Amino acid sequence: MAAPTAEEIRADSYVGFDTITSQIEHKLLKRGFQFNVIVVGQTGLGKSTLINTIFASHLIDSKGRLEADEPVRQTTEIHPVSHVVVEHGVRLRLNIVDTPGYGDQVNNENCWDPIVKYIKDQHSAYLRKELTAMRDRHIQDTRIHCCLFFINPTGHSLRPIDIIVMKKLSEVVNVVPVIAKSDSLTLEEREAFKLKIKAELDYHSIRLYPFDTEDNDEEEIQLNARIRNMIPFAVVGSEKNILIDGKTVRGRKNRWGVVNVEDEKHCEFVYLRNFLTRTHLQDLIETTAQIHYEAFRSKQLLALKEQTNPRPAASAA
């Protein structure tokens, strides 16, 4: 039975329920917020550095070589690192999950399985806590809200394994692709590379975040369209401060000059950071719960129902 349509009326005098937004804000600020990011890509693409650059904090150690003759250090297993970052009284519990560089081995068959399994395991852990009779008032959320997928700046095209991994991941998590170390490409090469990648993503029907829903208003739909038009973000990460014309900026210095990470003419880092933290942080969290986790939850509960109530065997003729 459909709910009756409620008529909108205005109170004759001030009641005060408009303060509910500040009441909610007060409770949320006390509790803090949780955001979980997983980084995926080949070894040596600056995954740790970019994460540290986005959140303006040293959150994970870079695996890059400190000396020219030093062997490349690699992440050998999936490794979550947690920090609480505070900004203007807002506490963000940040869970960064570093993954082994995939596609680095001679045999890369099913190299994506551990990453997909880890993401599903977080859904499974949350579901178990949710179904417990005496469940916690606030369930700790380790579900992955965003996957930053790092693309090697070859200037050519995606590797077949990149396409497979992105497709597998997009089924279980919000995937945001980035072209790593994009300063190794000229602006013309970068634009041509982005167009190739977009064409390949469309051809292989890889559905990337952000998604439009019926709840989005016109402004949100237009913002999402602009972001989709920019994906993949061509970025540069750096934790180093460099002095340019008396002003300190985060950047990378090379023989041709300085790449200012936060200069929109040099790279798209600012657009990525604003997208992840200033416009879509809450939506990434909600989309994880309402789309990816809900799909996992429905599948698990249906399987549980089938096990509990098996269909009667067909009678022999």
BAFI-3210 file (N, C-alpha, C; in Angstrom, 3 decimals, decimal comma, padded with zeros to 6 digits):
// residues 317
n [1|2|3|4|5|6|7|8|9|10|11|12|13|14|15|16|17|18|19|20|21|22|23|24|25|26|27|28|29|30|31|32|33|34|35|36|37|38|39|40|41|42|43|44|45|46|47|48|49|50|51|52|53|54|55|56|57|58|59|60|61|62|63|64|65|66|67|68|69|70|71|72|73|74|75|76|77|78|79|80|81|82|83|84|85|86|87|88|89|90|91|92|93|94|95|96|97|98|99|100|101|102|103|104|105|106|107|108|109|110|111|112|113|114|115|116|117|118|119|120|121|122|123|124|125|126|127|128|129|130|131|132|133|134|135|136|137|138|139|140|141|142|143|144|145|146|147|148|149|150|151|152|153|154|155|156|157|158|159|160|161|162|163|164|165|166|167|168|169|170|171|172|173|174|175|176|177|178|179|180|181|182|183|184|185|186|187|188|189|190|191|192|193|194|195|196|197|198|199|200|201|202|203|204|205|206|207|208|209|210|211|212|213|214|215|216|217|218|219|220|221|222|223|224|225|226|227|228|229|230|231|232|233|234|235|236|237|238|239|240|241|242|243|244|245|246|247|248|249|250|251|252|253|254|255|256|257|258|259|260|261|262|263|264|265|266|267|268|269|270|271|272|273|274|275|276|277|278|279|280|281|282|283|284|285|286|287|288|289|290|291|292|293|294|295|296|297|298|299|300|301|302|303|304|305|306|307|308|309|310|311|312|313|314|315|316|317]
n.u [000,859|000,641|002,193|000,342|000,264|001,948|000,924|002,598|003,155|003,492|004,733|002,939|004,351|007,735|009,196|011,512|012,667|014,357|016,906|017,880|019,839|022,197|022,299|022,740|025,197|026,777|026,778|028,005|030,505|031,600|031,822|033,386|034,745|035,005|037,145|038,063|040,627|041,942|044,934|045,990|048,150|051,032|054,355|056,376|055,046|054,520|052,502|052,279|053,378|051,555|049,198|050,054|050,437|047,843|046,476|048,038|049,842|052,218|051,552|051,975|054,963|057,148|058,029|060,052|063,389|066,106|068,737|070,725|071,881|070,421|068,283|064,961|062,315|059,531|055,988|054,920|052,705|049,168|048,543|047,171|047,079|046,437|045,368|044,536|043,399|043,246|041,313|040,412|038,872|037,490|037,569|039,088|039,208|041,481|041,960|044,367|045,003|047,574|048,694|050,271|052,383|050,703|050,863|053,579|054,925|056,232|054,277|051,129|048,613|045,395|046,220|044,858|043,113|043,744|043,350|040,664|039,493|040,233|038,735|036,121|036,209|036,115|033,519|032,214|033,007|031,755|029,086|028,766|029,034|026,849|024,729|024,874|023,401|023,732|024,735|027,278|026,857|027,889|029,156|032,416|033,709|035,266|034,950|035,888|036,000|036,966|038,897|041,956|043,245|046,208|047,732|050,247|052,337|052,687|051,929|050,902|048,765|046,315|047,419|046,465|046,078|045,561|043,024|041,510|041,855|040,797|038,154|037,307|037,617|035,863|033,430|033,121|033,901|034,302|035,946|038,618|040,488|043,899|046,465|049,649|052,573|052,483|053,956|055,920|055,036|054,398|052,113|050,529|050,929|049,893|047,154|046,381|046,853|045,005|042,625|042,830|042,706|040,128|038,583|039,151|038,126|035,420|034,909|035,286|033,281|033,611|032,571|032,924|033,355|032,203|028,707|025,512|022,439|018,913|018,512|020,172|020,577|020,278|022,622|024,477|024,500|025,625|028,151|029,188|029,298|031,292|033,469|033,638|034,345|036,909|038,299|040,746|042,436|045,258|048,087|050,530|052,597|054,055|056,002|057,786|058,848|059,279|060,903|059,498|059,713|059,761|057,712|056,577|056,019|054,514|056,265|058,011|061,329|063,111|065,398|064,333|062,861|060,437|057,833|054,856|052,828|050,283|049,461|047,178|047,794|049,925|049,360|046,652|046,207|044,983|042,297|041,707|042,181|040,252|037,930|037,994|037,986|036,581|034,187|033,066|033,470|031,632|029,738|031,151|031,387|028,664|027,849|029,337|028,087|025,391|025,353|027,620|028,126|025,496|024,786|026,517|025,614|022,929|023,315|024,688|022,804|020,706|021,938|022,324|019,698|018,937|020,509|019,440|016,750|016,436|015,474|012,837|013,544|012,927|010,227|010,457|009,502]
n.v [-001,196|002,148|004,991|007,738|010,943|013,601|016,796|019,865|022,212|025,386|026,232|028,171|029,637|029,918|026,767|025,150|022,823|023,040|023,079|020,578|019,830|020,973|019,588|016,974|017,372|018,003|015,550|013,887|015,087|014,570|011,809|011,420|010,650|008,037|006,889|004,826|003,801|002,075|001,360|000,619|-000,804|-000,971|-001,672|001,059|003,357|005,499|005,375|005,538|008,082|009,779|009,447|010,531|013,134|013,958|014,048|015,767|014,908|012,753|009,638|007,013|005,168|005,737|003,442|003,911|004,078|005,161|005,563|005,471|002,987|001,273|-001,551|-001,938|-001,404|-003,323|-003,631|-006,469|-007,742|-007,317|-004,424|-002,676|000,677|002,840|006,117|009,051|011,967|015,399|018,276|021,525|020,817|018,609|015,157|012,727|009,405|007,694|005,063|003,506|001,276|-000,502|-002,231|-005,152|-004,598|-005,280|-007,473|-007,592|-009,934|-012,898|-014,774|-013,698|-014,571|-014,415|-012,502|-010,507|-011,545|-011,672|-008,969|-008,397|-010,296|-009,294|-006,915|-007,948|-009,439|-007,450|-006,512|-008,830|-009,090|-006,842|-007,475|-009,749|-008,591|-006,937|-008,735|-009,895|-010,819|-009,245|-006,618|-004,093|-000,642|001,298|000,144|-000,694|000,471|-001,023|-001,295|-000,849|002,305|003,658|003,013|003,766|003,599|003,052|004,081|003,284|005,752|005,354|006,383|004,974|002,588|000,940|-001,946|-005,356|-006,700|-004,585|-003,787|-006,072|-006,224|-003,747|-004,044|-006,231|-005,099|-002,915|-004,060|-004,451|-002,245|001,369|002,641|004,764|005,895|006,910|008,629|008,007|009,875|011,854|013,914|012,933|012,898|014,981|017,787|017,443|014,715|013,658|014,350|012,935|010,344|010,118|010,203|007,798|005,945|006,465|005,673|002,940|002,148|002,645|000,899|-001,597|-001,571|-000,712|000,258|003,121|005,055|008,487|007,594|008,335|008,894|008,595|010,307|012,442|015,938|018,536|020,056|018,294|016,258|017,564|018,156|015,557|014,776|016,470|015,508|012,834|013,385|014,237|012,097|009,594|011,009|012,996|012,992|014,271|013,531|014,785|015,236|017,128|020,436|023,265|026,296|028,868|031,848|033,157|031,880|029,020|025,850|022,623|020,301|018,906|018,887|019,181|018,896|020,716|022,501|023,327|021,252|022,181|020,789|021,643|023,342|023,934|024,075|022,453|019,817|017,513|017,216|018,826|018,786|016,076|015,825|017,639|016,421|013,937|014,725|017,156|017,341|014,767|012,975|012,079|010,950|008,851|007,158|006,625|005,461|003,131|001,756|001,636|000,594|-001,218|-002,727|-003,437|-005,034|-007,182|-008,019|-008,767|-010,942|-012,729|-013,181|-014,312|-016,670|-017,825|-018,232|-020,133|-022,276|-022,749|-023,274|-025,556|-026,393|-028,700|-031,987|-033,047|-035,234|-038,651|-039,897]
n.w [000,000|-000,936|000,602|001,953|000,300|001,765|002,834|002,434|004,916|006,627|009,819|012,284|014,128|015,453|015,888|016,153|015,197|013,090|013,956|013,924|012,104|013,101|015,481|014,585|013,352|015,602|016,997|015,083|014,823|017,317|017,186|014,939|011,639|009,168|006,639|004,021|001,943|-000,848|-002,570|-005,824|-008,214|-010,463|-009,230|-008,141|-009,045|-007,441|-005,475|-002,637|-002,181|-003,506|-001,988|000,469|-000,399|-001,139|001,341|002,734|004,669|006,287|005,787|004,869|004,295|001,583|-001,000|-002,668|-004,076|-002,077|-002,674|-005,696|-006,274|-004,795|-004,284|-005,679|-003,460|-002,457|-001,882|-000,349|000,610|001,320|003,069|005,622|006,906|009,575|010,484|012,363|011,134|011,717|011,134|011,518|013,799|012,908|012,909|011,072|010,569|008,902|006,784|005,093|002,551|001,380|-001,489|-002,981|-005,833|-008,712|-011,544|-011,809|-011,934|-013,664|-014,262|-014,250|-013,744|-012,429|-010,543|-009,370|-007,563|-004,664|-003,951|-004,625|-002,963|-000,436|-000,336|-000,431|001,915|003,856|003,552|004,310|006,996|008,080|007,625|009,248|011,796|011,713|011,713|014,158|017,279|019,638|018,684|018,096|019,009|017,300|014,482|013,590|010,631|008,052|005,406|002,006|000,654|-001,547|-004,443|-005,592|-008,683|-010,226|-013,185|-015,480|-016,942|-019,893|-022,318|-024,403|-024,436|-022,346|-020,542|-021,236|-018,804|-017,064|-017,855|-017,255|-014,435|-013,591|-014,391|-012,833|-010,261|-010,351|-010,008|-007,312|-005,841|-005,546|-008,196|-009,021|-011,537|-012,044|-013,817|-013,161|-012,119|-014,155|-015,192|-016,752|-019,275|-022,144|-022,416|-024,676|-025,248|-022,925|-023,069|-025,357|-024,472|-022,388|-023,859|-025,287|-023,189|-022,147|-024,341|-024,380|-021,891|-022,296|-024,422|-023,234|-021,413|-018,716|-015,660|-013,961|-010,933|-010,581|-009,948|-011,320|-009,646|-008,913|-006,852|-007,206|-007,762|-010,296|-010,271|-009,076|-010,967|-013,161|-012,089|-011,698|-014,376|-015,347|-013,924|-014,813|-017,414|-017,047|-016,006|-016,816|-013,968|-014,461|-012,699|-010,313|-007,623|-004,594|-001,698|-001,152|-000,391|-002,355|-003,231|-005,049|-006,672|-004,177|-002,890|-001,152|-002,458|-003,055|-004,887|-007,806|-008,831|-011,831|-014,646|-016,397|-014,974|-012,428|-011,346|-010,231|-007,967|-007,185|-009,155|-011,584|-014,246|-014,548|-013,670|-012,791|-010,122|-008,109|-008,865|-008,468|-005,680|-004,638|-005,549|-004,173|-001,473|-000,996|-002,433|-002,937|-000,850|001,177|-000,499|-001,674|000,533|001,073|-001,355|-001,342|000,769|-000,097|-002,680|-003,453|-001,042|-000,433|-002,615|-002,182|000,344|-000,167|-001,890|-000,206|001,848|000,432|-000,397|002,089|002,857|000,967|001,794|004,313|003,812|001,804|-001,541|-002,164|-003,319|-006,644|-007,292|-008,215|-011,415]
ca.u [000,000|001,460|002,005|-000,387|001,092|001,838|000,832|003,611|002,601|004,443|004,291|002,500|005,401|008,987|009,173|012,909|013,220|015,375|018,231|018,274|021,086|023,320|022,341|023,393|026,601|027,440|026,990|028,966|031,832|032,103|032,130|034,402|034,380|035,886|037,303|038,982|041,118|042,901|045,712|046,294|048,941|052,353|055,393|057,162|054,239|054,336|051,200|052,392|053,631|050,331|048,308|050,590|050,229|046,410|046,038|049,013|050,367|053,015|050,714|052,637|056,327|057,370|058,896|061,037|064,795|066,734|070,015|070,648|072,264|069,576|067,248|063,590|061,572|058,175|054,989|054,794|051,392|048,188|048,944|046,412|047,680|045,386|045,748|043,454|043,817|042,338|041,286|039,370|038,013|036,889|038,474|038,896|040,008|041,853|042,513|044,994|045,375|048,571|048,637|051,459|052,314|050,202|051,389|055,047|055,504|056,252|052,927|050,219|047,263|044,586|046,961|043,921|042,274|043,927|042,797|039,201|039,156|040,369|037,581|034,938|036,356|035,669|032,050|031,801|033,207|030,716|027,807|028,733|028,773|025,490|023,765|025,037|022,258|024,130|025,704|027,790|026,048|028,527|030,019|033,608|033,552|036,512|034,621|036,697|035,150|037,537|040,097|042,744|043,889|047,336|048,058|051,610|052,270|053,419|051,532|050,408|047,405|046,270|047,788|045,304|045,861|044,941|041,598|040,904|041,847|039,846|036,793|037,033|037,499|034,694|032,239|033,039|034,381|034,345|037,278|039,003|041,792|044,786|047,715|050,692|053,793|052,086|054,918|056,810|054,419|054,095|050,677|049,875|050,964|048,979|045,771|046,158|046,826|043,716|041,580|042,957|042,220|038,665|038,020|039,270|037,183|034,080|034,832|035,188|032,125|034,066|031,767|033,728|032,744|030,938|027,472|024,331|021,266|017,682|018,565|021,036|019,935|020,896|023,995|025,299|024,622|026,591|029,466|029,607|029,629|032,602|034,479|033,781|035,037|038,316|038,903|041,558|043,154|046,702|048,540|051,913|052,630|055,339|055,970|058,875|058,540|060,243|060,689|059,334|059,391|059,526|056,569|056,838|055,002|054,873|056,550|059,141|062,287|063,890|066,341|063,603|062,213|059,707|056,429|054,085|051,753|048,972|049,190|046,286|048,397|050,966|048,745|045,262|046,184|044,010|040,958|041,559|042,054|038,955|036,932|038,008|037,821|035,737|032,860|032,501|033,882|030,450|029,073|031,934|031,016|027,278|027,775|029,862|027,058|024,107|025,474|028,540|027,863|024,123|024,809|027,171|024,733|021,775|023,795|025,011|021,583|019,960|022,646|022,046|018,304|018,922|021,093|018,536|015,517|016,730|014,308|012,559|013,988|011,820|009,831|010,730|008,290]
ca.v [000,000|003,354|005,959|008,920|012,126|014,572|018,191|020,718|023,418|026,169|026,451|029,544|030,309|029,151|025,538|024,891|021,572|023,306|022,904|019,160|019,690|021,261|018,491|015,856|017,758|017,894|014,121|013,349|015,627|013,837|010,441|011,416|010,031|006,960|006,810|003,731|003,870|001,054|001,807|-000,537|-000,457|-001,552|-001,161|002,202|004,430|006,602|005,249|006,063|009,529|010,497|009,437|011,515|014,463|014,276|014,358|016,708|014,272|011,556|008,542|005,735|005,328|005,442|002,285|004,319|003,933|006,338|005,685|004,957|001,578|000,501|-002,317|-001,442|-002,017|-003,627|-004,114|-007,897|-008,234|-006,254|-003,852|-001,474|001,601|003,749|007,380|010,015|013,283|016,405|019,542|022,421|020,121|017,420|014,008|011,740|008,187|007,340|003,712|003,366|-000,118|-000,631|-003,575|-005,499|-004,205|-006,412|-007,505|-007,510|-011,279|-013,536|-015,326|-012,785|-015,142|-014,223|-011,704|-009,578|-012,263|-011,251|-007,621|-008,544|-011,046|-008,399|-005,998|-008,737|-009,816|-006,313|-006,573|-010,003|-008,774|-005,878|-008,203|-010,588|-007,719|-006,411|-009,803|-010,382|-010,497|-008,118|-005,903|-002,823|000,523|001,835|-000,900|-000,157|000,282|-001,205|-001,471|000,052|003,330|004,146|002,346|004,568|002,672|003,773|003,692|003,619|006,790|004,896|007,152|004,073|002,138|000,097|-003,345|-006,240|-007,013|-003,402|-003,825|-007,163|-005,871|-002,652|-004,584|-007,025|-004,215|-002,030|-004,814|-004,553|-001,039|002,590|002,743|006,071|005,717|008,069|008,440|008,343|010,540|012,349|014,906|012,272|013,104|016,359|018,046|016,838|013,267|013,355|014,447|011,817|009,130|010,107|009,860|006,355|005,210|006,619|004,833|001,542|001,935|002,579|-000,313|-002,773|-001,348|-000,641|001,291|003,772|006,079|008,533|007,137|009,190|008,206|009,400|011,298|013,564|017,102|018,940|020,511|017,106|015,547|018,314|017,967|014,194|014,742|017,123|014,601|011,712|013,897|014,437|010,790|009,446|012,204|012,970|013,572|014,223|013,617|015,176|015,732|018,102|021,852|023,954|027,752|029,469|033,289|033,504|031,143|027,592|024,985|021,207|020,041|018,071|019,669|018,435|019,738|021,741|023,437|022,767|020,883|022,554|019,805|022,289|024,248|023,225|024,049|021,426|018,491|017,540|016,790|019,624|018,289|014,789|016,051|018,257|015,383|012,923|015,247|018,348|017,233|013,412|012,112|011,450|010,130|007,623|006,332|006,199|004,564|001,836|001,096|001,465|-000,151|-002,361|-003,579|-003,937|-006,150|-008,302|-008,447|-009,473|-012,225|-013,599|-013,553|-015,244|-017,956|-018,368|-018,694|-021,373|-023,332|-023,020|-023,849|-026,144|-026,767|-030,146|-032,718|-033,398|-036,630|-039,508|-040,187]
ca.w [000,000|-001,043|001,688|001,476|000,040|002,857|002,416|003,071|005,546|007,409|011,202|012,541|014,903|015,452|016,685|016,502|014,694|012,069|014,574|013,864|011,341|014,000|016,446|013,892|013,168|016,906|017,283|014,123|015,139|018,488|016,783|013,891|010,365|008,712|005,184|003,715|000,565|-001,257|-003,727|-006,674|-009,397|-010,561|-008,333|-008,603|-009,630|-006,495|-004,800|-001,266|-002,254|-003,882|-000,826|001,414|-000,982|-001,086|002,699|003,297|005,876|005,984|006,268|004,564|003,808|000,174|-001,265|-003,667|-003,704|-001,502|-003,365|-007,061|-006,338|-003,868|-004,991|-005,524|-002,355|-002,896|-000,943|-000,652|001,047|001,547|004,359|006,012|007,870|010,060|011,123|012,575|010,648|012,283|010,401|012,045|014,749|012,300|013,017|010,011|010,719|007,542|006,668|003,778|002,307|000,314|-002,072|-003,770|-007,239|-009,496|-012,907|-011,786|-012,016|-014,979|-014,396|-013,549|-013,771|-011,212|-009,563|-008,755|-006,592|-003,264|-003,743|-004,625|-001,743|000,709|-000,351|-000,049|003,328|004,684|003,493|005,085|008,419|008,462|007,631|010,456|012,952|011,548|011,980|015,529|018,144|020,489|017,856|018,614|018,675|016,095|013,919|012,946|009,194|007,299|003,992|001,178|000,034|-002,806|-004,961|-006,526|-009,614|-010,824|-014,562|-015,881|-017,981|-021,079|-023,496|-025,449|-024,115|-021,151|-020,728|-021,073|-017,390|-016,451|-018,182|-016,479|-013,009|-013,380|-014,549|-011,629|-009,099|-010,478|-009,585|-005,855|-005,154|-006,348|-008,807|-009,563|-012,177|-012,152|-014,548|-012,202|-012,619|-015,484|-015,677|-017,708|-020,588|-022,512|-022,305|-025,849|-025,042|-021,814|-023,540|-026,272|-023,642|-021,686|-024,831|-025,552|-022,017|-022,112|-025,404|-023,952|-020,789|-022,900|-025,251|-022,366|-020,515|-017,321|-015,006|-012,937|-010,097|-009,854|-010,569|-011,131|-009,103|-008,973|-005,771|-007,588|-008,369|-011,557|-009,996|-008,838|-012,245|-013,967|-011,474|-012,026|-015,811|-015,502|-013,365|-015,741|-018,585|-016,680|-015,675|-015,603|-013,527|-014,700|-011,434|-009,841|-006,167|-004,006|-000,324|-001,019|-000,539|-003,209|-003,239|-006,376|-006,568|-002,777|-002,356|-000,983|-003,070|-003,145|-006,295|-008,229|-009,595|-012,813|-015,397|-017,145|-014,069|-011,280|-011,528|-009,042|-007,825|-007,013|-010,277|-012,516|-015,575|-014,555|-013,541|-012,333|-008,724|-007,343|-009,205|-007,794|-004,234|-004,356|-005,826|-003,113|-000,114|-000,833|-003,057|-003,038|000,260|001,758|-001,517|-001,791|001,680|000,897|-002,514|-000,889|001,584|-000,780|-003,942|-003,417|000,120|-000,519|-003,574|-001,490|001,436|-000,754|-002,419|000,925|002,570|-000,424|-000,319|003,424|002,836|000,177|002,629|005,429|003,275|000,486|-002,342|-002,127|-004,504|-007,554|-007,136|-009,392|-012,207]
c.u [000,888|001,144|001,267|000,561|000,860|001,824|001,881|002,952|003,704|003,872|003,943|003,520|006,618|008,902|010,589|013,495|014,233|016,792|018,712|019,585|022,297|023,441|023,069|024,886|027,386|027,761|028,060|030,385|032,438|032,574|033,290|033,925|035,427|035,936|038,391|039,335|042,076|043,619|046,201|047,091|050,289|053,284|056,066|056,372|053,928|053,012|051,240|052,553|052,360|049,348|048,763|050,358|048,766|046,008|047,036|049,591|051,219|052,302|051,344|054,010|056,413|058,287|059,981|062,459|065,335|068,088|069,903|070,955|071,434|068,539|065,865|062,905|060,118|057,275|054,720|053,456|050,466|048,361|048,131|047,155|046,605|045,984|044,477|043,989|042,778|042,465|040,105|038,360|037,330|037,935|038,125|039,825|040,241|042,527|043,041|045,451|046,312|048,552|049,930|051,290|051,870|050,811|052,896|055,709|055,509|054,871|051,971|048,782|046,591|045,312|046,061|043,109|042,486|043,316|041,274|038,749|039,222|039,156|036,317|034,998|035,889|034,139|031,533|031,912|032,120|029,361|027,688|028,412|027,342|024,440|023,875|023,868|022,552|025,177|026,105|026,887|026,569|029,510|031,219|033,575|034,917|036,228|035,370|035,786|035,659|038,766|040,768|043,551|044,945|047,697|049,463|051,582|053,064|053,129|050,946|048,963|047,472|046,747|046,527|045,019|045,241|043,430|040,882|040,759|040,829|038,406|036,393|036,782|036,223|033,399|032,056|033,417|034,310|035,766|037,483|040,384|042,583|046,005|048,825|051,865|053,570|053,037|055,946|056,269|054,311|052,576|049,920|049,821|049,966|047,531|045,436|046,045|045,493|042,586|041,615|042,370|040,701|037,997|038,054|038,289|035,764|033,896|034,614|034,087|032,529|033,384|032,538|032,894|033,105|029,748|026,376|023,186|020,065|017,651|019,386|020,211|020,736|022,352|024,940|025,517|025,659|028,004|030,019|030,024|031,000|033,726|034,712|034,535|036,535|039,039|039,529|042,308|044,647|047,374|050,049|051,847|054,005|055,120|057,032|058,368|059,661|059,884|060,625|058,886|058,999|058,368|056,908|055,689|055,476|055,100|057,729|060,039|063,022|064,747|065,650|062,921|061,513|058,274|055,719|052,857|050,379|048,670|048,388|046,840|049,427|050,398|047,351|045,124|045,094|042,593|040,695|041,350|040,691|037,816|036,839|037,629|036,780|034,347|032,246|032,883|032,689|029,750|029,823|031,554|029,605|027,132|028,291|028,787|025,827|024,176|026,341|028,260|026,476|024,039|025,430|026,249|023,554|022,168|024,062|023,756|020,715|020,602|022,375|020,632|018,197|019,460|020,146|017,268|015,776|015,445|014,079|012,967|012,767|011,492|010,066|009,424|007,839]
c.v [001,236|004,304|007,173|010,107|013,151|015,990|019,013|021,980|024,129|026,406|027,927|030,332|029,385|027,964|025,149|023,617|021,789|023,180|021,459|018,972|019,963|020,188|017,284|016,143|017,593|016,437|013,524|013,828|014,918|012,446|010,395|010,660|008,996|006,969|005,805|003,726|002,718|001,557|000,587|-000,065|-001,143|-000,962|000,054|003,337|005,558|006,564|005,873|007,578|010,293|010,550|010,483|012,935|014,886|014,753|015,235|016,205|013,078|010,358|007,179|006,014|004,936|004,235|002,622|004,178|005,251|006,615|005,014|003,468|000,691|-000,289|-001,735|-002,179|-002,181|-003,962|-005,570|-008,483|-007,042|-005,733|-002,590|-000,642|002,606|004,973|008,179|011,385|014,295|017,709|020,372|021,685|018,878|016,303|012,983|010,567|007,638|005,976|003,549|001,923|-000,169|-002,071|-003,879|-005,032|-005,387|-006,338|-007,451|-008,859|-011,796|-014,116|-014,470|-013,296|-014,990|-013,405|-010,708|-010,234|-011,812|-009,879|-007,687|-009,266|-010,147|-007,467|-006,736|-009,158|-008,700|-006,238|-007,696|-009,740|-007,831|-006,579|-009,074|-009,761|-007,191|-007,444|-010,373|-009,938|-009,286|-007,285|-004,576|-001,680|001,186|000,785|-000,236|-000,526|000,174|-001,450|-000,433|001,015|003,779|003,332|003,291|003,609|003,437|003,191|004,172|004,629|006,436|005,757|006,292|003,670|001,320|-001,310|-004,202|-006,548|-005,834|-003,435|-004,895|-006,763|-004,766|-003,147|-005,390|-006,126|-003,370|-002,726|-004,811|-003,269|000,148|002,785|004,140|005,915|007,023|007,686|008,928|009,032|011,123|013,413|014,267|012,377|014,596|016,547|017,399|015,315|012,849|013,348|013,282|010,502|009,012|009,693|008,369|005,537|005,278|005,717|003,357|001,218|001,805|001,274|-001,555|-002,633|-001,402|000,552|001,873|004,764|007,452|008,043|008,178|008,344|009,140|010,463|012,526|014,715|017,514|019,363|019,322|016,318|016,231|018,149|016,584|014,075|015,372|016,209|013,422|012,126|014,043|013,121|010,166|010,729|012,025|013,714|013,451|014,354|014,044|015,668|016,806|019,519|022,531|025,428|028,247|030,920|033,680|032,777|029,658|026,779|023,542|020,873|019,126|018,917|018,760|019,402|020,863|022,772|022,717|022,455|021,182|021,654|020,465|023,327|023,479|023,180|022,931|020,008|018,639|017,083|017,516|019,124|016,950|014,991|016,636|017,259|014,396|013,485|016,354|018,233|015,839|012,475|011,360|010,542|008,816|006,636|005,768|005,209|003,179|001,064|000,729|000,646|-001,403|-003,304|-004,201|-005,118|-007,388|-008,884|-009,260|-010,860|-013,220|-014,084|-014,509|-016,629|-018,637|-018,935|-020,020|-022,551|-023,746|-023,726|-024,422|-026,539|-028,274|-030,814|-033,104|-034,897|-037,425|-039,803|-041,611]
c.w [000,000|000,099|001,147|001,295|001,145|002,307|003,167|003,617|006,321|008,804|011,418|013,343|014,965|016,402|017,114|015,942|013,561|012,633|014,495|013,101|012,226|015,083|015,850|013,741|014,466|017,236|016,369|014,423|016,341|018,084|015,791|012,665|009,972|007,190|004,871|002,230|000,305|-002,512|-004,492|-007,882|-009,373|-009,503|-008,969|-009,221|-008,640|-005,766|-003,408|-001,276|-002,581|-002,717|000,194|000,918|-000,863|000,305|003,460|004,612|005,456|006,615|006,026|003,962|002,340|000,044|-002,279|-003,154|-003,163|-002,160|-004,730|-007,140|-005,415|-004,654|-004,719|-004,384|-002,781|-001,712|-001,300|-000,212|001,269|002,966|004,676|007,059|008,273|010,733|011,383|012,179|011,126|011,490|010,896|012,932|014,200|012,308|011,938|010,274|009,319|007,539|005,243|003,617|001,104|-000,190|-002,828|-005,211|-008,073|-010,907|-012,970|-012,020|-013,451|-015,277|-013,564|-013,515|-012,402|-010,129|-008,835|-007,634|-005,139|-002,970|-003,669|-003,358|-000,516|000,807|000,097|001,419|004,262|004,701|004,382|006,588|008,913|008,571|008,875|011,697|012,917|011,945|013,395|016,393|019,028|019,753|018,489|018,173|017,393|015,588|013,248|011,468|008,523|005,816|003,155|000,417|-001,330|-003,169|-005,948|-007,391|-010,408|-012,189|-014,895|-017,041|-019,232|-022,303|-024,597|-025,175|-022,838|-021,497|-020,579|-019,605|-016,645|-016,647|-017,358|-015,007|-012,728|-013,461|-013,318|-010,420|-009,155|-010,073|-008,072|-005,110|-006,112|-006,883|-009,394|-010,195|-012,245|-012,993|-013,627|-012,892|-014,007|-016,027|-016,617|-019,132|-020,877|-022,402|-023,467|-025,701|-023,965|-022,287|-024,466|-025,505|-022,917|-022,623|-025,163|-024,411|-021,935|-023,142|-025,004|-022,826|-021,317|-023,658|-024,395|-021,302|-019,041|-016,662|-013,827|-012,140|-010,676|-010,678|-010,342|-010,601|-009,182|-007,875|-006,143|-008,157|-009,606|-011,372|-009,800|-010,127|-013,133|-013,424|-011,803|-013,493|-016,052|-015,014|-014,308|-017,003|-018,323|-016,404|-016,921|-015,268|-013,791|-013,546|-011,239|-008,327|-005,694|-002,585|-000,097|-001,220|-001,316|-003,261|-004,676|-006,199|-005,149|-002,134|-002,290|-001,558|-002,985|-004,612|-006,515|-009,123|-010,565|-013,618|-016,158|-016,244|-012,934|-011,691|-010,216|-008,968|-007,800|-008,086|-011,321|-013,931|-015,687|-014,471|-012,942|-010,887|-007,935|-007,603|-008,503|-006,300|-003,887|-004,535|-004,662|-001,752|000,027|-001,446|-002,958|-001,902|000,849|000,759|-001,752|-000,682|001,491|-000,267|-002,161|-000,138|000,765|-002,059|-003,768|-002,242|000,032|-001,493|-002,929|-000,430|000,899|-001,229|-001,288|001,641|001,760|-000,392|001,020|003,500|002,081|000,999|003,748|004,972|001,888|-000,242|-002,275|-003,434|-005,349|-007,406|-008,394|-010,117|-011,965]
res [m|a|a|p|t|a|e|e|i|r|a|d|s|y|v|g|f|d|t|i|t|s|q|i|e|h|k|l|l|k|r|g|f|q|f|n|v|i|v|v|g|q|t|g|l|g|k|s|t|l|i|n|t|i|f|a|s|h|l|i|d|s|k|g|r|l|e|a|d|e|p|v|r|q|t|t|e|i|h|p|v|s|h|v|v|v|e|h|g|v|r|l|r|l|n|i|v|d|t|p|g|y|g|d|q|v|n|n|e|n|c|w|d|p|i|v|k|y|i|k|d|q|h|s|a|y|l|r|k|e|l|t|a|m|r|d|r|h|i|q|d|t|r|i|h|c|c|l|f|f|i|n|p|t|g|h|s|l|r|p|i|d|i|i|v|m|k|k|l|s|e|v|v|n|v|v|p|v|i|a|k|s|d|s|l|t|l|e|e|r|e|a|f|k|l|k|i|k|a|e|l|d|y|h|s|i|r|l|y|p|f|d|t|e|d|n|d|e|e|e|i|q|l|n|a|r|i|r|n|m|i|p|f|a|v|v|g|s|e|k|n|i|l|i|d|g|k|t|v|r|g|r|k|n|r|w|g|v|v|n|v|e|d|e|k|h|c|e|f|v|y|l|r|n|f|l|t|r|t|h|l|q|d|l|i|e|t|t|a|q|i|h|y|e|a|f|r|s|k|q|l|l|a|l|k|e|q|t|n|p|r|p|a|a|s|a|a]
***
